[in-house]
Amino acid sequence: MSDNNDNSFTDRYSTKRASQAWEEASSPIVRFRTDDGACWGFIFHHLEYARFERDTLLLEWSIGTIRIRGPKAEIFFDKFANHQATSVGADGNDIESVTMRLKTDEAVEEAFAAIEKLTDADLNIDEESDEQV
């Protein structure tokens, strides 16, 4: 006889999320939704270093540093380091803020300046292939 007090199959056997601030899964690309509304994606294995201290996690990639602050930043770091967290954004409770600080070297600045100058015509691949025919 079954017990009617049991939770649903999904509730009983699925992985519980540690926080609403991040998604748990395994992926080679991790995403960071920053406070300014941008979404940054990085290949996990290109991480140069990580440092956690006093509710702040710093993740360094070649282009810049992601800073994650909050009382559960260390728990996120544990999940991230074990390839269990693939996306994070501030929820105001567990994770208070996620910011990106770009490196100030010339190559990075030039790359972003070039991206900002692109127009819709520059991005239209169909027009370019028609012109070359």
Secondary structure, DSSP 8 states (H G I E B T S, - for coil): ---TT---HHHHHS---S-TTEEE---SEEEEE-TTS-EEEEEGGG--EEEEETTEEEEE-SSEEEEEESTTHHHHHHHHHTT-EEEEE--SSS--EEEEEE---HHHHHHHHHHHH--HHHH-HHHHHHHH-
